[in-house]
Amino acid sequence: MDVLLFAAAAVRISVPYALAAMGASLSERGGVVCIALEGLMLNGALAYTLGAHATQNPWIGVLCALLAGLATAWLHAEATVRFRADQITTGLGINLLAAGLTRFVLVRVFHSSSNSPRVPGLPEWRIPGVADLPGVGELLSSPLVLITLALVVLVHGLLFRTVFGLRLRSIGERPEAAATLGISVARYRFAGVLLCGLMAGLAGAYLSSEQHSFTDGMTGGRGYIALAAMIVGKWNPVGAAAACLLFGAAEALQIKLQGSAFPSELLQALPYVITMLALAGFIGRAVAPRAVGTPYDPES
Amino acid sequence: MSDRRAQWQWLVALSPLIAVAAALAAGAVFIAAIGEKPLEIYALLFREAFGTGYGLGQTLFRATPLLFTGLAVALAFRAGLFNVGVEGQLYVGGFAAALAGAYLPLPGPLLGVAAVLAAGLAGAAWGAIPGALKARFGAHEVINTIMLNFIAFSLVSWAGRAVFLPATVHTRDVGLGAQLPRLDTFVPALRGAPVNVSLLLGLVLALVVALLLFRTRLGYELRAVGQNASAAEYGGVSIGHAQMLAMALSGALAGLGGSNFVLGYKHYFELGFSGGAGFIGIAVALLGRNHPSGVIVASLFFGALAYGGLVVNQRVPRELVEVLMALVILFAICTRPLLERAARRWA
């Protein structure tokens, strides 16, 4: 029973990571580095709160979060694909922009520099038979948990079982080769980044829906953990989701041990250490798509 | 590079100015949107930031850590490395300075020297890790430096359990010998402003970095690796060695930046003291075109924004300044490739 509760807590924590990490895998498989996850999530979280606050309808909040993620990602795509700006710097710039912008809106709209008023969260989807399961029933009644589980399968299928996915991956590896086949590198890269924006926006919606409010800087580095999970998961949606589950378990354990003599701060650092080890090749080498980070310039 | 192409290089050099102008213009839209007059707000902001001795001192105080972090990012960039870990290197540098200044049994000024050295060494060590991982395993320094930022935060929080004063999140004060004097003790006009000797250290380091990069063999090798690693290797430079050294030096510069807050201002280390100065350092290096003199000017500009934002807070939320800084980065990063292409086309 205790194990089930712990597992449920781990899943609950890992849902926003998984959404963002799977989004990042789409962006990066197409060749665009996604350091911007943090900003995409933060804007999504604020948009959910604004939408849910204005209409008292959480689903309108989700719609707003999706749109905010999309708009922010569009900015990222414009800069990196059309203007061929450095992808890492652009991502960091977007994270900084989101941090400032959300704070600005928080102060202007809610007249507080720390948090929004309480907003409604998403209602439960009670599936007969599932909702009453001990330990995990409540978890499996959360709409976004269920949507995330479905997305793990869908995104993986999209990337590895469709023409779109094949082309996207080819563009992340050898854009010049894909271009000679008549595939528009820019269009596919835009698509990858925008899908990433939708998923990261949804991740933000999950955070504010669970918490029933927006607080300043509430993503708290989760975008970077999601990015790390995507790397540990070797740029695979399923792998990324699995890594998120591992990171979520570490965090659940850390929360459990907080305040005890156990150095829970060190547990907090675990996902980052694991990621560094994976990058260095100690736990199965994590190799990035070949063309990730390089703007595609047809003239060169 | 052909002579004709070199003729148009000045165009690329304009990108920082265009970026600043565009960001201020975009910021004006925000200001107007909340019913204030943009020109009035900007005039107030820059008048307060530069117009009085106290304001200038505040601006310089806020520019100081950005000078260090900007130099750190620029140096690594010159060697072809993107050091996103400046925040973490600054953080461990500040922590090491506080510990050395508070616990080392050294007399007078020696304690100060030791505390400053500790900051630099801790930053260098933290920067050397991703440098070594890059050199040895080819692991991308961007991800590793981001990871090391978070590891630094966790590690220092944990170590802080042992050294923080009861019921606080800061260490005890460093010894008198390790406290860097404020500049208002020499320049009365700056009275009350917290700008301190750390600024002078930063300016000296800017000169040192410029000399190192452009006047020494080592600097030449670092830049060669940054421009074309395989050509540099063919010319006898060890890429791995250069990368490790560049990251360690970059980390040292960042770590030394901890001296401003820890040794020159509060005289103790406090959780979260770095407050994003490492990330703004990336913007500073970008705007300063990775040149020490450019970094000095850019850090002054961002320092003015940081202080001016507080001044106008009554009328416009100071968060506007963060938006402006982000917009400068985005505009600078987008205009540069655009201008580079234009320069190439017209040459």
Interface residues (C-beta under 8 A of the other chain):
Chain A: V33 I35 L75 A79 F83 R84 A85 D86 I88 T89 T90 L92 G93 I94 L96 L97 A99 G100 L101 R103 F104 V107 R108 G221 Y224 L227 A228 I231 P263 E265 L266 Q268 A269 Y272 V273 T275 M276 L279 A280 G281 A288 P295
Chain B: F30 I34 F82 V84 L133 R136 F137 A139 H140 V142 I143 N144 I146 M147 L148 F150 I151 S154 L155 S157 W158 R161 F279 I282 A283 L286 P317 E319 L320 V321 E322 V323 L324 M325 A326 L327 I329 L330 I333 C334 R336 P337 L338
